[in-house]
C-alpha cells in the first residue's frame, strides 16, 4: 500500500507558511521527519519536499535553514 505521508507533509507545510508566511528550519525538520518515519523517503515525499523548498524566500535562508536544506538534499538524493 502506498504511503500517504506526503499528504500530511503538504498540509503541515501549508500550516507553517500560513501562520507567519515563512518556514523555518525547525518546521522543515518536522516535515522531513514525517517523510522519514516509515524508513524511506518515497517519490511523492521527495516531490513535496522539493516543492516546499522551491517556495522559500531569501529571508528564510538563515544559517539554520541552510543546514537543514543540506540535510534534506543529502537525504533525498540518497533515496
PDB file of N, CA, C and O in Angstrom:
ATOM      1  N   UNK A   1       0.839  -1.182   0.000  1.00  0.00           N
ATOM      2  CA  UNK A   1       0.000   0.000   0.000  1.00  0.00           C
ATOM      3  C   UNK A   1       0.884   1.246   0.000  1.00  0.00           C
ATOM      4  O   UNK A   1       1.877   1.314   0.725  1.00  0.00           O
ATOM      5  N   UNK A   2       0.520   2.213  -0.806  1.00  0.00           N
ATOM      6  CA  UNK A   2       1.301   3.438  -0.928  1.00  0.00           C
ATOM      7  C   UNK A   2       1.114   4.331   0.299  1.00  0.00           C
ATOM      8  O   UNK A   2       0.005   4.489   0.809  1.00  0.00           O
ATOM      9  N   UNK A   3       2.205   4.899   0.751  1.00  0.00           N
ATOM     10  CA  UNK A   3       2.184   5.810   1.888  1.00  0.00           C
ATOM     11  C   UNK A   3       1.441   7.091   1.517  1.00  0.00           C
ATOM     12  O   UNK A   3       1.542   7.581   0.392  1.00  0.00           O
ATOM     13  N   UNK A   4       0.710   7.609   2.462  1.00  0.00           N
ATOM     14  CA  UNK A   4       0.001   8.885   2.283  1.00  0.00           C
ATOM     15  C   UNK A   4       0.666   9.996   3.102  1.00  0.00           C
ATOM     16  O   UNK A   4       0.091  11.068   3.287  1.00  0.00           O
ATOM     17  N   UNK A   5       1.875   9.731   3.588  1.00  0.00           N
ATOM     18  CA  UNK A   5       2.582  10.729   4.393  1.00  0.00           C
ATOM     19  C   UNK A   5       2.774  12.039   3.640  1.00  0.00           C
ATOM     20  O   UNK A   5       2.812  13.110   4.247  1.00  0.00           O
ATOM     21  N   UNK A   6       2.895  11.955   2.325  1.00  0.00           N
ATOM     22  CA  UNK A   6       3.109  13.180   1.547  1.00  0.00           C
ATOM     23  C   UNK A   6       1.930  14.140   1.695  1.00  0.00           C
ATOM     24  O   UNK A   6       2.110  15.355   1.615  1.00  0.00           O
ATOM     25  N   UNK A   7       0.727  13.609   1.908  1.00  0.00           N
ATOM     26  CA  UNK A   7      -0.436  14.474   2.118  1.00  0.00           C
ATOM     27  C   UNK A   7      -0.316  15.221   3.447  1.00  0.00           C
ATOM     28  O   UNK A   7      -0.619  16.412   3.526  1.00  0.00           O
ATOM     29  N   UNK A   8       0.124  14.520   4.480  1.00  0.00           N
ATOM     30  CA  UNK A   8       0.341  15.171   5.772  1.00  0.00           C
ATOM     31  C   UNK A   8       1.451  16.213   5.665  1.00  0.00           C
ATOM     32  O   UNK A   8       1.353  17.294   6.245  1.00  0.00           O
ATOM     33  N   UNK A   9       2.508  15.881   4.921  1.00  0.00           N
ATOM     34  CA  UNK A   9       3.610  16.833   4.730  1.00  0.00           C
ATOM     35  C   UNK A   9       3.099  18.108   4.061  1.00  0.00           C
ATOM     36  O   UNK A   9       3.442  19.215   4.477  1.00  0.00           O
ATOM     37  N   UNK A  10       2.283  17.946   3.030  1.00  0.00           N
ATOM     38  CA  UNK A  10       1.720  19.105   2.321  1.00  0.00           C
ATOM     39  C   UNK A  10       0.876  19.957   3.256  1.00  0.00           C
ATOM     40  O   UNK A  10       1.002  21.181   3.286  1.00  0.00           O
ATOM     41  N   UNK A  11       0.013  19.293   4.020  1.00  0.00           N
ATOM     42  CA  UNK A  11      -0.841  20.004   4.964  1.00  0.00           C
ATOM     43  C   UNK A  11      -0.013  20.764   5.990  1.00  0.00           C
ATOM     44  O   UNK A  11      -0.291  21.929   6.274  1.00  0.00           O
ATOM     45  N   UNK A  12       1.005  20.108   6.548  1.00  0.00           N
ATOM     46  CA  UNK A  12       1.862  20.773   7.545  1.00  0.00           C
ATOM     47  C   UNK A  12       2.589  21.976   6.948  1.00  0.00           C
ATOM     48  O   UNK A  12       2.737  23.004   7.609  1.00  0.00           O
ATOM     49  N   UNK A  13       3.040  21.852   5.707  1.00  0.00           N
ATOM     50  CA  UNK A  13       3.747  22.981   5.093  1.00  0.00           C
ATOM     51  C   UNK A  13       2.806  24.162   4.889  1.00  0.00           C
ATOM     52  O   UNK A  13       3.198  25.315   5.069  1.00  0.00           O
ATOM     53  N   UNK A  14       1.563  23.870   4.514  1.00  0.00           N
ATOM     54  CA  UNK A  14       0.576  24.939   4.358  1.00  0.00           C
ATOM     55  C   UNK A  14       0.356  25.643   5.690  1.00  0.00           C
ATOM     56  O   UNK A  14       0.296  26.871   5.745  1.00  0.00           O
ATOM     57  N   UNK A  15       0.235  24.869   6.761  1.00  0.00           N
ATOM     58  CA  UNK A  15       0.078  25.452   8.097  1.00  0.00           C
ATOM     59  C   UNK A  15       1.261  26.349   8.451  1.00  0.00           C
ATOM     60  O   UNK A  15       1.078  27.458   8.952  1.00  0.00           O
ATOM     61  N   UNK A  16       2.475  25.862   8.189  1.00  0.00           N
ATOM     62  CA  UNK A  16       3.684  26.621   8.533  1.00  0.00           C
ATOM     63  C   UNK A  16       3.766  27.927   7.757  1.00  0.00           C
ATOM     64  O   UNK A  16       4.027  28.984   8.331  1.00  0.00           O
ATOM     65  N   UNK A  17       3.543  27.849   6.450  1.00  0.00           N
ATOM     66  CA  UNK A  17       3.625  29.056   5.635  1.00  0.00           C
ATOM     67  C   UNK A  17       2.496  30.030   5.970  1.00  0.00           C
ATOM     68  O   UNK A  17       2.688  31.244   5.898  1.00  0.00           O
ATOM     69  N   UNK A  18       1.340  29.517   6.329  1.00  0.00           N
ATOM     70  CA  UNK A  18       0.212  30.414   6.567  1.00  0.00           C
ATOM     71  C   UNK A  18       0.234  31.052   7.950  1.00  0.00           C
ATOM     72  O   UNK A  18      -0.359  32.114   8.141  1.00  0.00           O
ATOM     73  N   UNK A  19       0.908  30.427   8.925  1.00  0.00           N
ATOM     74  CA  UNK A  19       0.869  31.015  10.265  1.00  0.00           C
ATOM     75  C   UNK A  19       1.674  32.307  10.360  1.00  0.00           C
ATOM     76  O   UNK A  19       1.263  33.228  11.066  1.00  0.00           O
ATOM     77  N   UNK A  20       2.804  32.398   9.671  1.00  0.00           N
ATOM     78  CA  UNK A  20       3.564  33.652   9.670  1.00  0.00           C
ATOM     79  C   UNK A  20       4.135  33.995   8.300  1.00  0.00           C
ATOM     80  O   UNK A  20       4.908  34.944   8.164  1.00  0.00           O
ATOM     81  N   UNK A  21       3.755  33.224   7.288  1.00  0.00           N
ATOM     82  CA  UNK A  21       4.217  33.485   5.931  1.00  0.00           C
ATOM     83  C   UNK A  21       5.588  32.931   5.611  1.00  0.00           C
ATOM     84  O   UNK A  21       6.079  33.067   4.490  1.00  0.00           O
ATOM     85  N   UNK A  22       6.208  32.299   6.611  1.00  0.00           N
ATOM     86  CA  UNK A  22       7.567  31.788   6.430  1.00  0.00           C
ATOM     87  C   UNK A  22       7.682  30.368   6.950  1.00  0.00           C
ATOM     88  O   UNK A  22       6.839  29.886   7.707  1.00  0.00           O
ATOM     89  N   UNK A  23       8.743  29.720   6.523  1.00  0.00           N
ATOM     90  CA  UNK A  23       9.075  28.391   7.012  1.00  0.00           C
ATOM     91  C   UNK A  23      10.449  28.486   7.658  1.00  0.00           C
ATOM     92  O   UNK A  23      11.370  29.059   7.076  1.00  0.00           O
ATOM     93  N   UNK A  24      10.593  27.931   8.852  1.00  0.00           N
ATOM     94  CA  UNK A  24      11.915  27.943   9.478  1.00  0.00           C
ATOM     95  C   UNK A  24      12.493  26.529   9.491  1.00  0.00           C
ATOM     96  O   UNK A  24      11.813  25.565   9.140  1.00  0.00           O
ATOM     97  N   UNK A  25      13.739  26.425   9.895  1.00  0.00           N
ATOM     98  CA  UNK A  25      14.456  25.146   9.850  1.00  0.00           C
ATOM     99  C   UNK A  25      13.780  24.089  10.725  1.00  0.00           C
ATOM    100  O   UNK A  25      13.721  22.918  10.348  1.00  0.00           O
ATOM    101  N   UNK A  26      13.282  24.486  11.865  1.00  0.00           N
ATOM    102  CA  UNK A  26      12.610  23.532  12.757  1.00  0.00           C
ATOM    103  C   UNK A  26      11.347  22.978  12.099  1.00  0.00           C
ATOM    104  O   UNK A  26      11.073  21.781  12.185  1.00  0.00           O
ATOM    105  N   UNK A  27      10.583  23.843  11.447  1.00  0.00           N
ATOM    106  CA  UNK A  27       9.365  23.393  10.763  1.00  0.00           C
ATOM    107  C   UNK A  27       9.703  22.452   9.611  1.00  0.00           C
ATOM    108  O   UNK A  27       9.043  21.429   9.428  1.00  0.00           O
ATOM    109  N   UNK A  28      10.720  22.793   8.842  1.00  0.00           N
ATOM    110  CA  UNK A  28      11.140  21.917   7.748  1.00  0.00           C
ATOM    111  C   UNK A  28      11.631  20.581   8.307  1.00  0.00           C
ATOM    112  O   UNK A  28      11.392  19.534   7.705  1.00  0.00           O
ATOM    113  N   UNK A  29      12.308  20.610   9.440  1.00  0.00           N
ATOM    114  CA  UNK A  29      12.759  19.379  10.083  1.00  0.00           C
ATOM    115  C   UNK A  29      11.602  18.485  10.481  1.00  0.00           C
ATOM    116  O   UNK A  29      11.684  17.265  10.343  1.00  0.00           O
ATOM    117  N   UNK A  30      10.518  19.084  10.977  1.00  0.00           N
ATOM    118  CA  UNK A  30       9.340  18.292  11.342  1.00  0.00           C
ATOM    119  C   UNK A  30       8.682  17.684  10.105  1.00  0.00           C
ATOM    120  O   UNK A  30       8.185  16.560  10.156  1.00  0.00           O
ATOM    121  N   UNK A  31       8.678  18.415   9.007  1.00  0.00           N
ATOM    122  CA  UNK A  31       8.113  17.888   7.760  1.00  0.00           C
ATOM    123  C   UNK A  31       8.990  16.745   7.243  1.00  0.00           C
ATOM    124  O   UNK A  31       8.470  15.726   6.788  1.00  0.00           O
ATOM    125  N   UNK A  32      10.302  16.905   7.310  1.00  0.00           N
ATOM    126  CA  UNK A  32      11.219  15.844   6.911  1.00  0.00           C
ATOM    127  C   UNK A  32      11.006  14.596   7.776  1.00  0.00           C
ATOM    128  O   UNK A  32      11.059  13.475   7.271  1.00  0.00           O
ATOM    129  N   UNK A  33      10.768  14.786   9.060  1.00  0.00           N
ATOM    130  CA  UNK A  33      10.549  13.651   9.966  1.00  0.00           C
ATOM    131  C   UNK A  33       9.323  12.838   9.557  1.00  0.00           C
ATOM    132  O   UNK A  33       9.314  11.617   9.713  1.00  0.00           O
ATOM    133  N   UNK A  34       8.299  13.491   9.040  1.00  0.00           N
ATOM    134  CA  UNK A  34       7.118  12.773   8.549  1.00  0.00           C
ATOM    135  C   UNK A  34       7.529  11.864   7.396  1.00  0.00           C
ATOM    136  O   UNK A  34       7.106  10.710   7.330  1.00  0.00           O
ATOM    137  N   UNK A  35       8.352  12.383   6.490  1.00  0.00           N
ATOM    138  CA  UNK A  35       8.810  11.592   5.344  1.00  0.00           C
ATOM    139  C   UNK A  35       9.647  10.399   5.781  1.00  0.00           C
ATOM    140  O   UNK A  35       9.595   9.336   5.163  1.00  0.00           O
ATOM    141  N   UNK A  36      10.418  10.577   6.847  1.00  0.00           N
ATOM    142  CA  UNK A  36      11.352   9.528   7.287  1.00  0.00           C
ATOM    143  C   UNK A  36      10.741   8.489   8.212  1.00  0.00           C
ATOM    144  O   UNK A  36      11.353   7.445   8.437  1.00  0.00           O
ATOM    145  N   UNK A  37       9.579   8.733   8.745  1.00  0.00           N
ATOM    146  CA  UNK A  37       9.087   7.869   9.817  1.00  0.00           C
ATOM    147  C   UNK A  37       8.820   6.428   9.403  1.00  0.00           C
ATOM    148  O   UNK A  37       8.808   5.544  10.260  1.00  0.00           O
ATOM    149  N   UNK A  38       8.607   6.165   8.117  1.00  0.00           N
ATOM    150  CA  UNK A  38       8.410   4.774   7.683  1.00  0.00           C
ATOM    151  C   UNK A  38       9.704   4.134   7.188  1.00  0.00           C
ATOM    152  O   UNK A  38       9.693   3.010   6.687  1.00  0.00           O
ATOM    153  N   UNK A  39      10.816   4.851   7.329  1.00  0.00           N
ATOM    154  CA  UNK A  39      12.109   4.280   6.986  1.00  0.00           C
ATOM    155  C   UNK A  39      12.593   4.576   5.584  1.00  0.00           C
ATOM    156  O   UNK A  39      13.729   4.247   5.244  1.00  0.00           O
ATOM    157  N   UNK A  40      11.747   5.196   4.751  1.00  0.00           N
ATOM    158  CA  UNK A  40      12.208   5.576   3.414  1.00  0.00           C
ATOM    159  C   UNK A  40      11.466   6.821   2.945  1.00  0.00           C
ATOM    160  O   UNK A  40      10.321   7.068   3.324  1.00  0.00           O
ATOM    161  N   UNK A  41      12.136   7.580   2.127  1.00  0.00           N
ATOM    162  CA  UNK A  41      11.534   8.769   1.546  1.00  0.00           C
ATOM    163  C   UNK A  41      11.163   8.416   0.111  1.00  0.00           C
ATOM    164  O   UNK A  41      12.034   8.228  -0.739  1.00  0.00           O
ATOM    165  N   UNK A  42       9.852   8.326  -0.151  1.00  0.00           N
ATOM    166  CA  UNK A  42       9.399   7.893  -1.480  1.00  0.00           C
ATOM    167  C   UNK A  42       9.303   9.062  -2.452  1.00  0.00           C
ATOM    168  O   UNK A  42       9.521  10.216  -2.082  1.00  0.00           O
ATOM    169  N   UNK A  43       8.973   8.744  -3.701  1.00  0.00           N
ATOM    170  CA  UNK A  43       8.971   9.776  -4.748  1.00  0.00           C
ATOM    171  C   UNK A  43       7.951  10.880  -4.478  1.00  0.00           C
ATOM    172  O   UNK A  43       8.211  12.034  -4.817  1.00  0.00           O
ATOM    173  N   UNK A  44       6.796  10.566  -3.877  1.00  0.00           N
ATOM    174  CA  UNK A  44       5.812  11.610  -3.556  1.00  0.00           C
ATOM    175  C   UNK A  44       6.333  12.533  -2.467  1.00  0.00           C
ATOM    176  O   UNK A  44       6.125  13.745  -2.524  1.00  0.00           O
ATOM    177  N   UNK A  45       7.003  11.968  -1.481  1.00  0.00           N
ATOM    178  CA  UNK A  45       7.562  12.777  -0.404  1.00  0.00           C
ATOM    179  C   UNK A  45       8.688  13.668  -0.924  1.00  0.00           C
ATOM    180  O   UNK A  45       8.810  14.820  -0.508  1.00  0.00           O
ATOM    181  N   UNK A  46       9.507  13.142  -1.826  1.00  0.00           N
ATOM    182  CA  UNK A  46      10.569  13.943  -2.440  1.00  0.00           C
ATOM    183  C   UNK A  46       9.962  15.094  -3.236  1.00  0.00           C
ATOM    184  O   UNK A  46      10.448  16.223  -3.178  1.00  0.00           O
ATOM    185  N   UNK A  47       8.909  14.803  -3.969  1.00  0.00           N
ATOM    186  CA  UNK A  47       8.230  15.839  -4.766  1.00  0.00           C
ATOM    187  C   UNK A  47       7.718  16.954  -3.853  1.00  0.00           C
ATOM    188  O   UNK A  47       7.886  18.135  -4.158  1.00  0.00           O
ATOM    189  N   UNK A  48       7.095  16.580  -2.737  1.00  0.00           N
ATOM    190  CA  UNK A  48       6.575  17.573  -1.799  1.00  0.00           C
ATOM    191  C   UNK A  48       7.718  18.382  -1.182  1.00  0.00           C
ATOM    192  O   UNK A  48       7.627  19.606  -1.085  1.00  0.00           O
ATOM    193  N   UNK A  49       8.785  17.712  -0.767  1.00  0.00           N
ATOM    194  CA  UNK A  49       9.930  18.436  -0.197  1.00  0.00           C
ATOM    195  C   UNK A  49      10.517  19.428  -1.194  1.00  0.00           C
ATOM    196  O   UNK A  49      10.821  20.565  -0.832  1.00  0.00           O
ATOM    197  N   UNK A  50      10.677  19.014  -2.427  1.00  0.00           N
ATOM    198  CA  UNK A  50      11.215  19.924  -3.454  1.00  0.00           C
ATOM    199  C   UNK A  50      10.286  21.101  -3.684  1.00  0.00           C
ATOM    200  O   UNK A  50      10.741  22.230  -3.868  1.00  0.00           O
ATOM    201  N   UNK A  51       8.990  20.843  -3.674  1.00  0.00           N
ATOM    202  CA  UNK A  51       8.015  21.917  -3.854  1.00  0.00           C
ATOM    203  C   UNK A  51       8.098  22.910  -2.698  1.00  0.00           C
ATOM    204  O   UNK A  51       8.086  24.121  -2.919  1.00  0.00           O
ATOM    205  N   UNK A  52       8.180  22.409  -1.479  1.00  0.00           N
ATOM    206  CA  UNK A  52       8.302  23.272  -0.305  1.00  0.00           C
ATOM    207  C   UNK A  52       9.567  24.125  -0.407  1.00  0.00           C
ATOM    208  O   UNK A  52       9.524  25.335  -0.185  1.00  0.00           O
ATOM    209  N   UNK A  53      10.674  23.501  -0.739  1.00  0.00           N
ATOM    210  CA  UNK A  53      11.948  24.212  -0.836  1.00  0.00           C
ATOM    211  C   UNK A  53      11.897  25.283  -1.919  1.00  0.00           C
ATOM    212  O   UNK A  53      12.477  26.357  -1.760  1.00  0.00           O
ATOM    213  N   UNK A  54      11.210  24.999  -3.011  1.00  0.00           N
ATOM    214  CA  UNK A  54      11.128  25.980  -4.109  1.00  0.00           C
ATOM    215  C   UNK A  54      10.373  27.240  -3.706  1.00  0.00           C
ATOM    216  O   UNK A  54      10.496  28.270  -4.369  1.00  0.00           O
ATOM    217  N   UNK A  55       9.601  27.174  -2.639  1.00  0.00           N
ATOM    218  CA  UNK A  55       8.811  28.325  -2.187  1.00  0.00           C
ATOM    219  C   UNK A  55       9.528  29.198  -1.159  1.00  0.00           C
ATOM    220  O   UNK A  55       9.010  30.240  -0.759  1.00  0.00           O
ATOM    221  N   UNK A  56      10.703  28.780  -0.736  1.00  0.00           N
ATOM    222  CA  UNK A  56      11.450  29.552   0.254  1.00  0.00           C
ATOM    223  C   UNK A  56      11.914  30.874  -0.340  1.00  0.00           C
ATOM    224  O   UNK A  56      12.256  30.961  -1.519  1.00  0.00           O
ATOM    225  N   UNK A  57      11.916  31.888   0.496  1.00  0.00           N
ATOM    226  CA  UNK A  57      12.401  33.205   0.078  1.00  0.00           C
ATOM    227  C   UNK A  57      13.802  33.424   0.640  1.00  0.00           C
ATOM    228  O   UNK A  57      14.202  32.735   1.578  1.00  0.00           O
ATOM    229  N   UNK A  58      14.548  34.363   0.085  1.00  0.00           N
ATOM    230  CA  UNK A  58      15.892  34.638   0.600  1.00  0.00           C
ATOM    231  C   UNK A  58      15.909  34.966   2.099  1.00  0.00           C
ATOM    232  O   UNK A  58      16.872  34.640   2.792  1.00  0.00           O
ATOM    233  N   UNK A  59      14.852  35.607   2.597  1.00  0.00           N
ATOM    234  CA  UNK A  59      14.788  35.961   4.015  1.00  0.00           C
ATOM    235  C   UNK A  59      14.740  34.727   4.921  1.00  0.00           C
ATOM    236  O   UNK A  59      15.112  34.801   6.092  1.00  0.00           O
ATOM    237  N   UNK A  60      14.292  33.614   4.388  1.00  0.00           N
ATOM    238  CA  UNK A  60      14.185  32.395   5.182  1.00  0.00           C
ATOM    239  C   UNK A  60      15.489  31.600   5.224  1.00  0.00           C
ATOM    240  O   UNK A  60      15.605  30.651   6.000  1.00  0.00           O
ATOM    241  N   UNK A  61      16.459  31.969   4.410  1.00  0.00           N
ATOM    242  CA  UNK A  61      17.676  31.177   4.248  1.00  0.00           C
ATOM    243  C   UNK A  61      18.774  31.573   5.226  1.00  0.00           C
ATOM    244  O   UNK A  61      19.891  31.901   4.827  1.00  0.00           O
ATOM    245  N   UNK A  62      18.440  31.536   6.514  1.00  0.00           N
ATOM    246  CA  UNK A  62      19.458  31.804   7.528  1.00  0.00           C
ATOM    247  C   UNK A  62      20.358  30.574   7.673  1.00  0.00           C
ATOM    248  O   UNK A  62      20.180  29.586   6.961  1.00  0.00           O
ATOM    249  N   UNK A  63      21.305  30.634   8.580  1.00  0.00           N
ATOM    250  CA  UNK A  63      22.270  29.539   8.737  1.00  0.00           C
ATOM    251  C   UNK A  63      21.585  28.225   9.114  1.00  0.00           C
ATOM    252  O   UNK A  63      21.950  27.168   8.598  1.00  0.00           O
ATOM    253  N   UNK A  64      20.599  28.282  10.007  1.00  0.00           N
ATOM    254  CA  UNK A  64      19.889  27.063  10.409  1.00  0.00           C
ATOM    255  C   UNK A  64      19.151  26.449   9.226  1.00  0.00           C
ATOM    256  O   UNK A  64      19.177  25.233   9.035  1.00  0.00           O
ATOM    257  N   UNK A  65      18.491  27.295   8.430  1.00  0.00           N
ATOM    258  CA  UNK A  65      17.754  26.784   7.275  1.00  0.00           C
ATOM    259  C   UNK A  65      18.718  26.215   6.242  1.00  0.00           C
ATOM    260  O   UNK A  65      18.425  25.182   5.640  1.00  0.00           O
ATOM    261  N   UNK A  66      19.847  26.853   6.025  1.00  0.00           N
ATOM    262  CA  UNK A  66      20.811  26.323   5.057  1.00  0.00           C
ATOM    263  C   UNK A  66      21.322  24.958   5.500  1.00  0.00           C
ATOM    264  O   UNK A  66      21.502  24.067   4.670  1.00  0.00           O
ATOM    265  N   UNK A  67      21.558  24.784   6.797  1.00  0.00           N
ATOM    266  CA  UNK A  67      21.988  23.478   7.312  1.00  0.00           C
ATOM    267  C   UNK A  67      20.884  22.441   7.116  1.00  0.00           C
ATOM    268  O   UNK A  67      21.166  21.303   6.741  1.00  0.00           O
ATOM    269  N   UNK A  68      19.630  22.824   7.367  1.00  0.00           N
ATOM    270  CA  UNK A  68      18.516  21.902   7.183  1.00  0.00           C
ATOM    271  C   UNK A  68      18.338  21.566   5.698  1.00  0.00           C
ATOM    272  O   UNK A  68      18.043  20.421   5.356  1.00  0.00           O
ATOM    273  N   UNK A  69      18.511  22.539   4.831  1.00  0.00           N
ATOM    274  CA  UNK A  69      18.401  22.279   3.391  1.00  0.00           C
ATOM    275  C   UNK A  69      19.457  21.285   2.928  1.00  0.00           C
ATOM    276  O   UNK A  69      19.184  20.430   2.085  1.00  0.00           O
ATOM    277  N   UNK A  70      20.666  21.397   3.478  1.00  0.00           N
ATOM    278  CA  UNK A  70      21.714  20.427   3.131  1.00  0.00           C
ATOM    279  C   UNK A  70      21.312  19.037   3.600  1.00  0.00           C
ATOM    280  O   UNK A  70      21.501  18.057   2.880  1.00  0.00           O
ATOM    281  N   UNK A  71      20.759  18.949   4.805  1.00  0.00           N
ATOM    282  CA  UNK A  71      20.315  17.660   5.336  1.00  0.00           C
ATOM    283  C   UNK A  71      19.224  17.058   4.443  1.00  0.00           C
ATOM    284  O   UNK A  71      19.275  15.874   4.110  1.00  0.00           O
ATOM    285  N   UNK A  72      18.245  17.869   4.060  1.00  0.00           N
ATOM    286  CA  UNK A  72      17.173  17.394   3.177  1.00  0.00           C
ATOM    287  C   UNK A  72      17.758  16.955   1.844  1.00  0.00           C
ATOM    288  O   UNK A  72      17.434  15.880   1.340  1.00  0.00           O
ATOM    289  N   UNK A  73      18.613  17.785   1.278  1.00  0.00           N
ATOM    290  CA  UNK A  73      19.236  17.468  -0.015  1.00  0.00           C
ATOM    291  C   UNK A  73      19.964  16.128   0.052  1.00  0.00           C
ATOM    292  O   UNK A  73      19.801  15.282  -0.827  1.00  0.00           O
ATOM    293  N   UNK A  74      20.762  15.941   1.091  1.00  0.00           N
ATOM    294  CA  UNK A  74      21.520  14.696   1.242  1.00  0.00           C
ATOM    295  C   UNK A  74      20.587  13.492   1.347  1.00  0.00           C
ATOM    296  O   UNK A  74      20.863  12.440   0.770  1.00  0.00           O
ATOM    297  N   UNK A  75      19.495  13.641   2.073  1.00  0.00           N
ATOM    298  CA  UNK A  75      18.565  12.536   2.273  1.00  0.00           C
ATOM    299  C   UNK A  75      17.776  12.208   1.005  1.00  0.00           C
ATOM    300  O   UNK A  75      17.591  11.035   0.680  1.00  0.00           O
ATOM    301  N   UNK A  76      17.313  13.224   0.295  1.00  0.00           N
ATOM    302  CA  UNK A  76      16.508  12.911  -0.886  1.00  0.00           C
ATOM    303  C   UNK A  76      17.358  12.445  -2.058  1.00  0.00           C
ATOM    304  O   UNK A  76      16.866  11.752  -2.949  1.00  0.00           O
ATOM    305  N   UNK A  77      18.616  12.815  -2.060  1.00  0.00           N
ATOM    306  CA  UNK A  77      19.488  12.331  -3.125  1.00  0.00           C
ATOM    307  C   UNK A  77      20.051  10.952  -2.818  1.00  0.00           C
ATOM    308  O   UNK A  77      20.600  10.290  -3.699  1.00  0.00           O
ATOM    309  N   UNK A  78      19.914  10.511  -1.550  1.00  0.00           N
ATOM    310  CA  UNK A  78      20.328   9.159  -1.184  1.00  0.00           C
ATOM    311  C   UNK A  78      19.204   8.154  -1.410  1.00  0.00           C
ATOM    312  O   UNK A  78      19.437   6.946  -1.425  1.00  0.00           O
ATOM    313  N   UNK A  79      17.977   8.664  -1.588  1.00  0.00           N
ATOM    314  CA  UNK A  79      16.812   7.780  -1.770  1.00  0.00           C
ATOM    315  C   UNK A  79      16.743   7.211  -3.158  1.00  0.00           C
ATOM    316  O   UNK A  79      15.825   6.452  -3.469  1.00  0.00           O
TER     317      UNK A  79
END
